C-alpha cells in the first residue's frame, strides 16, 4: 500500500530535516521551504497531512492555511500547525487539526501525525 503524502512547509532547514526523519516511516514526505512554492504544489497535490509553519518567506502560513480550507479538493487534508507564535496559533486553532508550539518534541510530532494519518493507509 502506498504511504500517504505529508507536506512539510517550514523554512528552518534544521526543523525540516528533523520533521522529515520523524515522519518518513509512515508518510511519503515532501519538504517545501517557502509559501509561494507551497501554494504552487498545493495546486497539484492533495496531501493527507500538512505540517505548516506560520512565518514563511513570500507567502505566510496563514494564507496557505486559508487556501487549504477554501478548496474542496483539500477538504480531507489534515493540518498540523507548528509555530513559536502562541498568540497567532490560538487565533487559528479552530482552522487546524492540531497546534504544536515550538520547540517540538520528535516523539510528540510522530505520535500526533499518526493520529492524523488516514485510517485506510495504516500499514500492518
MINU-363885 format. One line per 5 residues: their letters; for each residue x, y, z negated of N, C-alpha, C, O. Coordinates in nm, 4 decimals, decimal comma. Last residue first. Layout:
a = X/Y/Z/X/Y/Z/X/Y/Z/X/Y/Z; ... $
END
This chain:
xxxxx = 0,0352/-0,2526/-0,8218/0,0278/-0,3577/-0,9254/0,1635/-0,4134/-0,9558/0,1763/-0,5022/-1,0401; -0,0344/0,0935/-0,7876/0,0452/-0,0235/-0,7493/0,0358/-0,1271/-0,8597/0,0294/-0,0927/-0,9777; -0,3165/0,2793/-0,6959/-0,2354/0,2240/-0,8032/-0,1621/0,0999/-0,7542/-0,2198/0,0133/-0,6883; -0,4873/0,3943/-0,5239/-0,3498/0,3825/-0,4787/-0,2587/0,3257/-0,5861/-0,1368/0,3240/-0,5695; -0,7360/0,4347/-0,6271/-0,7249/0,3331/-0,5234/-0,5829/0,3172/-0,4698/-0,5595/0,2360/-0,3804 $
xxxxx = -0,7091/0,6498/-0,8080/-0,7167/0,5124/-0,8575/-0,6964/0,4066/-0,7496/-0,6442/0,2989/-0,7785; -0,4674/0,9063/-0,7568/-0,5941/0,8451/-0,7128/-0,5982/0,6978/-0,7524/-0,4996/0,6270/-0,7323; -0,3164/1,0470/-1,0454/-0,2999/0,9668/-0,9245/-0,4337/0,9048/-0,8851/-0,5063/0,8557/-0,9715; -0,3344/1,1618/-1,2882/-0,3962/1,2328/-1,1771/-0,3894/1,1550/-1,0471/-0,4514/1,1944/-0,9483; -0,1885/0,9943/-1,4510/-0,3318/1,0105/-1,4799/-0,4056/1,0779/-1,3647/-0,5248/1,0547/-1,3451 $
xxxxx = 0,0644/1,0359/-1,3460/-0,0002/0,9060/-1,3275/-0,1504/0,9133/-1,3550/-0,2294/0,8457/-1,2890; 0,1117/1,2916/-1,4430/0,0972/1,2715/-1,2985/0,0301/1,1377/-1,2692/-0,0517/1,1276/-1,1778; 0,1432/1,2337/-1,7140/0,0274/1,3109/-1,6704/0,0051/1,2997/-1,5199/-0,1093/1,2984/-1,4744; 0,3838/1,0840/-1,7129/0,2601/1,0270/-1,7662/0,1364/1,1017/-1,7180/0,0355/1,0395/-1,6846; 0,5679/1,2718/-1,5956/0,5435/1,1388/-1,5391/0,4084/1,0840/-1,5839/0,3277/1,0422/-1,5008 $
xxxxx = 0,5582/1,4901/-1,7748/0,5267/1,5066/-1,6332/0,4892/1,3727/-1,5706/0,3888/1,3629/-1,5001; 0,6450/1,3618/-2,0106/0,5135/1,4249/-2,0041/0,4695/1,4415/-1,8591/0,3555/1,4102/-1,8249; 0,9047/1,2887/-1,9396/0,8062/1,1854/-1,9749/0,6643/1,2395/-1,9660/0,5738/1,1704/-1,9191; 1,0195/1,5398/-1,9046/1,0122/1,4473/-1,7918/0,9072/1,3389/-1,8191/0,8302/1,3028/-1,7301; 0,8751/1,8308/-2,0391/0,9349/1,7002/-2,0656/0,9151/1,6105/-1,9434/0,8063/1,6063/-1,8859 $
xxxxx = 0,9386/2,1600/-1,9456/0,8520/2,0432/-1,9313/0,9311/1,9160/-1,9580/1,0407/1,8972/-1,9052; 0,9534/2,4847/-2,0956/1,0181/2,3683/-2,0377/0,9269/2,2449/-2,0457/0,8493/2,2288/-2,1399; 0,6507/2,5432/-1,9158/0,7945/2,5159/-1,9133/0,8551/2,5586/-2,0454/0,8127/2,6591/-2,1025; 0,3381/2,3920/-1,9551/0,4210/2,5092/-1,9802/0,5678/2,4685/-1,9863/0,6041/2,3719/-2,0534; 0,1077/2,2631/-1,7404/0,2262/2,2279/-1,8178/0,3113/2,3538/-1,8319/0,3514/2,4144/-1,7325 $
xxxxx = -0,2256/2,1986/-1,6915/-0,1276/2,3055/-1,7051/-0,0144/2,2524/-1,7919/-0,0371/2,2030/-1,9023; -0,4368/2,0259/-1,4573/-0,3514/2,0271/-1,5760/-0,2606/2,1491/-1,5730/-0,2230/2,1972/-1,4661; -0,6107/2,1054/-1,2577/-0,6392/1,9828/-1,3314/-0,5602/1,9751/-1,4608/-0,6093/1,9244/-1,5617; -0,7360/2,4441/-1,2213/-0,6353/2,3394/-1,2050/-0,6749/2,2171/-1,2867/-0,7616/2,2245/-1,3737; -0,9144/2,6389/-1,2885/-0,8987/2,6081/-1,1463/-0,7965/2,4987/-1,1181/-0,7733/2,4644/-1,0022 $
xxxxx = -0,9042/2,6950/-1,5560/-1,0284/2,6353/-1,5049/-1,0187/2,5942/-1,3585/-1,1054/2,5221/-1,3090; -0,6491/2,8237/-1,5836/-0,6736/2,6899/-1,6392/-0,7978/2,6216/-1,5811/-0,7957/2,5004/-1,5593; -0,5807/3,0808/-1,5232/-0,6055/2,9886/-1,4118/-0,6460/2,8482/-1,4556/-0,6742/2,7631/-1,3713; -0,5324/3,2061/-1,7645/-0,6303/3,2659/-1,6732/-0,6712/3,1681/-1,5629/-0,7844/3,1728/-1,5148; -0,3229/3,0495/-1,8621/-0,4519/3,0462/-1,9309/-0,5627/3,1038/-1,8426/-0,6755/3,0547/-1,8460 $
xxxxx = -0,1202/3,1270/-1,6897/-0,1674/2,9881/-1,6875/-0,3047/2,9774/-1,7529/-0,3919/2,9050/-1,7048; -0,0813/3,3878/-1,7782/-0,1350/3,3648/-1,6443/-0,1889/3,2220/-1,6313/-0,2923/3,2002/-1,5682; 0,0217/3,3267/-2,0368/-0,0952/3,4128/-2,0194/-0,1605/3,3903/-1,8825/-0,2824/3,3755/-1,8736; 0,2516/3,1692/-1,9932/0,1360/3,1138/-2,0641/0,0094/3,1966/-2,0429/-0,0995/3,1402/-2,0322; 0,4731/3,1151/-1,7759/0,3840/3,2283/-1,7993/0,2524/3,1789/-1,8615/0,1554/3,1509/-1,7911 $
xxxxx = 0,6138/2,9073/-1,6916/0,6527/2,9590/-1,8222/0,5617/3,0739/-1,8646/0,5723/3,1240/-1,9765; 0,4476/2,6311/-1,5278/0,4889/2,7709/-1,5389/0,5366/2,8014/-1,6801/0,5038/2,7305/-1,7753; 0,2711/2,4305/-1,3216/0,3905/2,4318/-1,4057/0,4431/2,5742/-1,4096/0,4788/2,6309/-1,3064; -0,0316/2,2663/-1,2666/0,0350/2,3959/-1,2720/0,1538/2,3867/-1,3672/0,1393/2,3406/-1,4804; -0,1382/2,0315/-1,0608/-0,0721/2,0403/-1,1900/0,0093/2,1698/-1,1879/0,1080/2,1804/-1,1150 $
xxxxx = -0,4212/1,9400/-0,8867/-0,3188/2,0423/-0,9037/-0,2709/2,0451/-1,0480/-0,3486/2,0587/-1,1424; -0,5348/1,7054/-0,6476/-0,5216/1,7417/-0,7888/-0,4056/1,8396/-0,8021/-0,3030/1,8238/-0,7359; -0,7504/1,7016/-0,3782/-0,6128/1,7290/-0,4216/-0,6128/1,7743/-0,5662/-0,6818/1,8693/-0,6029; -1,0061/1,6863/-0,2901/-0,9595/1,5767/-0,3763/-0,8169/1,5983/-0,4262/-0,7679/1,5207/-0,5082; -1,0293/1,9172/-0,1276/-1,1111/1,9023/-0,2487/-1,0596/1,7951/-0,3442/-1,0684/1,8112/-0,4659 $
xxxxx = -0,9120/1,9807/0,1108/-0,8236/1,9633/-0,0043/-0,8999/1,9439/-0,1359/-0,8409/1,9531/-0,2436; -1,1151/2,0258/0,2879/-1,0256/1,9135/0,3158/-0,9358/1,8825/0,1957/-0,8888/1,7696/0,1812; -1,2210/2,2687/0,1961/-1,2912/2,1432/0,1679/-1,2017/2,0213/0,1881/-1,2117/1,9241/0,1132; -1,0455/2,5223/0,0513/-1,0525/2,4371/0,1695/-1,1098/2,3004/0,1348/-1,0534/2,2264/0,0541; -1,0140/2,6633/-0,1844/-1,1063/2,7178/-0,0847/-1,1243/2,6288/0,0379/-1,2104/2,6570/0,1212 $
xxxxx = -0,8157/2,5415/-0,3341/-0,9530/2,5340/-0,3843/-1,0565/2,5834/-0,2827/-1,1742/2,5492/-0,2934; -0,5894/2,6070/-0,1807/-0,6261/2,4668/-0,2050/-0,7732/2,4571/-0,2444/-0,8462/2,3726/-0,1926; -0,5949/2,8886/-0,1998/-0,6029/2,8215/-0,0692/-0,6483/2,6763/-0,0863/-0,7359/2,6293/-0,0138; -0,5553/2,9240/-0,4743/-0,6806/2,9696/-0,4136/-0,7013/2,9024/-0,2776/-0,8132/2,8637/-0,2442; -0,2909/2,8228/-0,4894/-0,3999/2,7573/-0,5620/-0,5346/2,7968/-0,5022/-0,6199/2,7105/-0,4816 $
xxxxx = -0,1601/3,0185/-0,3387/-0,1611/2,8787/-0,2930/-0,2733/2,8017/-0,3607/-0,3432/2,7236/-0,2960; -0,1965/3,2379/-0,5044/-0,2525/3,2400/-0,3696/-0,2617/3,0984/-0,3134/-0,3599/3,0631/-0,2482; -0,0480/3,1505/-0,7267/-0,1897/3,1839/-0,7430/-0,2610/3,1843/-0,6070/-0,3737/3,1361/-0,5963; 0,2081/3,1368/-0,6297/0,1385/3,0125/-0,6606/-0,0108/3,0344/-0,6783/-0,0909/2,9460/-0,6479; 0,2595/3,3832/-0,3669/0,2507/3,3377/-0,5059/0,1794/3,2036/-0,5197/0,1016/3,1631/-0,4334 $
xxxxx = 0,4960/3,3986/-0,1127/0,3528/3,3851/-0,1429/0,3428/3,3259/-0,2834/0,4111/3,2283/-0,3145; 0,7792/3,4844/-0,1447/0,6958/3,5107/-0,0274/0,5455/3,5040/-0,0529/0,4741/3,5976/-0,0170; 0,8792/3,2625/-0,4110/0,9103/3,3643/-0,3104/0,8056/3,3672/-0,1989/0,7499/3,2634/-0,1631; 0,6667/3,2175/-0,7016/0,7375/3,1671/-0,5839/0,7747/3,2815/-0,4912/0,7097/3,3860/-0,4921; 0,5314/3,1441/-0,9821/0,6191/3,2520/-0,9357/0,7104/3,1987/-0,8261/0,8166/3,1427/-0,8531 $
xxxxx = 0,3955/2,9045/-1,0359/0,3220/3,0265/-1,0040/0,4084/3,1331/-0,9397/0,3621/3,2052/-0,8513; 0,4327/2,5722/-0,9105/0,4858/2,6843/-0,9883/0,4081/2,8096/-0,9478/0,3599/2,8179/-0,8349; 0,2640/2,2694/-0,8957/0,2696/2,4073/-0,8465/0,3247/2,5048/-0,9494/0,2717/2,5186/-1,0596; 0,2249/1,9766/-0,7547/0,2896/2,0298/-0,8744/0,3296/2,1713/-0,8366/0,4192/2,1909/-0,7545; -0,0454/1,8203/-0,6213/0,0426/1,9346/-0,6019/0,0931/1,9764/-0,7393/0,0146/2,0077/-0,8288 $
xxxxx = -0,1514/1,5070/-0,4950/-0,1097/1,5874/-0,6096/-0,0226/1,7028/-0,5626/0,0629/1,6862/-0,4756; -0,2229/1,4151/-0,2488/-0,3012/1,3689/-0,3634/-0,2755/1,4584/-0,4839/-0,3651/1,4830/-0,5646; -0,2313/1,6393/0,0346/-0,1626/1,5685/-0,0736/-0,2598/1,5218/-0,1813/-0,3654/1,5818/-0,2018; -0,2705/1,6615/0,3424/-0,3691/1,6506/0,2353/-0,3044/1,5709/0,1219/-0,3210/1,4492/0,1139; -0,1255/1,8907/0,5823/-0,1204/1,7773/0,4895/-0,2376/1,7792/0,3937/-0,2966/1,8839/0,3671 $
xxxxx = -0,1528/2,1242/0,7259/-0,1456/1,9974/0,7995/-0,1485/1,8742/0,7111/-0,1716/1,7638/0,7603; -0,1612/2,3333/0,5551/-0,2491/2,3422/0,6726/-0,2529/2,2099/0,7481/-0,3453/2,1854/0,8257; 0,0392/2,2867/0,3792/-0,0970/2,2546/0,3352/-0,1983/2,2667/0,4485/-0,3096/2,2152/0,4378; 0,2543/2,3940/0,5226/0,2435/2,2482/0,5058/0,1028/2,2073/0,4634/0,0527/2,1038/0,5074; 0,1953/2,6694/0,4996/0,2066/2,6068/0,6320/0,1920/2,4553/0,6223/0,1244/2,3944/0,7052 $
xxxxx = 0,2060/2,7048/0,2223/0,0800/2,7269/0,2940/0,0823/2,6624/0,4321/-0,0182/2,6068/0,4763; 0,4815/2,6462/0,1821/0,3766/2,5660/0,1186/0,2436/2,5816/0,1910/0,1757/2,4826/0,2182; 0,6090/2,8517/0,3151/0,6226/2,7154/0,3669/0,5141/2,6253/0,3083/0,4613/2,5383/0,3774; 0,5314/3,0575/0,1372/0,4963/3,0643/0,2790/0,5029/2,9250/0,3437/0,4127/2,8861/0,4180; 0,6434/2,9892/-0,1133/0,4995/2,9901/-0,0918/0,4569/2,9903/0,0534/0,3561/2,9290/0,0885 $
xxxxx = 0,9194/2,7581/-0,1291/0,8630/2,8934/-0,1194/0,7160/2,8847/-0,0794/0,6712/2,7865/-0,0202; 1,0070/2,4941/-0,1425/1,0663/2,5916/-0,2328/1,0167/2,7343/-0,2166/1,0672/2,8241/-0,2840; 0,8872/2,1696/-0,1648/0,8740/2,2958/-0,0930/0,9181/2,4058/-0,1893/0,8728/2,4108/-0,3036; 0,9315/1,8240/-0,1345/0,9637/1,9460/-0,2082/0,9523/2,0657/-0,1159/1,0016/2,0638/-0,0031; 0,7434/1,5335/-0,1531/0,7968/1,6365/-0,0644/0,8150/1,7631/-0,1471/0,7251/1,8040/-0,2205 $
xxxxx = 0,7224/1,1897/-0,2266/0,7453/1,3254/-0,2746/0,7996/1,4139/-0,1621/0,8889/1,3747/-0,0870; 0,5000/0,9415/-0,2893/0,5869/0,9909/-0,1833/0,6002/1,1396/-0,2147/0,4992/1,2088/-0,2280; 0,4913/0,8148/-0,6249/0,4432/0,9031/-0,5192/0,5469/0,9139/-0,4078/0,6666/0,8972/-0,4309; 0,6172/0,6540/-0,8092/0,4736/0,6373/-0,7900/0,4160/0,7180/-0,6752/0,3035/0,6926/-0,6321; 0,8867/0,7240/-0,7988/0,8492/0,5838/-0,8127/0,7034/0,5583/-0,7806/0,6692/0,4515/-0,7297 $
xxxxx = 0,9051/1,0053/-0,7883/0,9277/0,9268/-0,6673/0,8933/0,7788/-0,6802/0,8723/0,7134/-0,5780; 0,8810/1,1620/-1,0189/0,7592/1,1185/-0,9500/0,7821/1,0185/-0,8370/0,6873/0,9530/-0,7937; 1,1406/1,2156/-1,1130/1,0380/1,1683/-1,2059/0,9194/1,1064/-1,1334/0,8626/1,0082/-1,1812; 1,2712/1,3189/-0,8926/1,3171/1,1920/-0,9504/1,2116/1,1311/-1,0417/1,1956/1,0091/-1,0467; 1,1201/1,5587/-0,8679/1,1242/1,4579/-0,7606/1,1639/1,3213/-0,8149/1,0987/1,2207/-0,7868 $
xxxxx = 1,1783/1,6947/-1,1058/1,0407/1,6570/-1,0755/1,0370/1,5462/-0,9701/0,9597/1,4511/-0,9820; 1,4590/1,7295/-1,0728/1,4056/1,6557/-1,1875/1,2640/1,6067/-1,1582/1,2325/1,4903/-1,1828; 1,4629/1,8849/-0,8365/1,5335/1,7575/-0,8440/1,4786/1,6708/-0,9573/1,4546/1,5515/-0,9384; 1,3158/2,1068/-0,9138/1,2664/2,0237/-0,8036/1,3346/1,8872/-0,8045/1,2711/1,7856/-0,7764; 1,4792/2,2113/-1,1176/1,3490/2,1529/-1,1513/1,2959/2,0650/-1,0384/1,2373/1,9599/-1,0643 $
xxxxx = 1,6948/2,3000/-0,9652/1,7168/2,2023/-1,0741/1,5854/2,1332/-1,1105/1,5815/2,0120/-1,1316; 1,5774/2,4874/-0,7943/1,6291/2,3616/-0,7385/1,6586/2,2571/-0,8462/1,6480/2,1374/-0,8198; 1,2899/2,6578/-0,8208/1,4090/2,6275/-0,9014/1,4617/2,4901/-0,8591/1,3977/2,3883/-0,8852; 1,0511/2,6797/-0,6841/1,1700/2,7419/-0,6262/1,2982/2,7187/-0,7058/1,4058/2,7576/-0,6603; 0,8034/2,4458/-0,5933/0,8837/2,5024/-0,7015/1,0108/2,5601/-0,6404/1,0721/2,4970/-0,5543 $
xxxxx = 0,5904/2,2172/-0,5374/0,6087/2,3540/-0,4874/0,6717/2,4343/-0,6008/0,6036/2,4835/-0,6908; 0,5743/1,9041/-0,4402/0,6320/1,9814/-0,5498/0,6638/2,1181/-0,4918/0,7528/2,1326/-0,4080; 0,3191/1,6962/-0,3477/0,3970/1,8131/-0,3074/0,4456/1,8827/-0,4338/0,3668/1,9157/-0,5225; 0,2804/1,3582/-0,3133/0,2876/1,4653/-0,4129/0,3749/1,5759/-0,3544/0,4896/1,5525/-0,3165; 0,0831/1,1124/-0,1589/0,1768/1,2229/-0,1431/0,1654/1,3224/-0,2579/0,0559/1,3651/-0,2947 $
xxxx = 0,0692/0,7655/-0,2603/0,0068/0,8959/-0,2345/0,1145/1,0048/-0,2292/0,2222/0,9908/-0,2873; 0,2184/0,4912/-0,0848/0,2151/0,5787/-0,2018/0,1447/0,7084/-0,1652/0,1579/0,7568/-0,0528; 0,0488/0,2256/0,0737/0,1231/0,3497/0,0837/0,1088/0,4313/-0,0444/0,0012/0,4389/-0,1037; 0,0846/-0,1187/0,0000/0,0000/0,0000/0,0000/0,0882/0,1237/0,0000/0,1916/0,1262/-0,0668 $
END
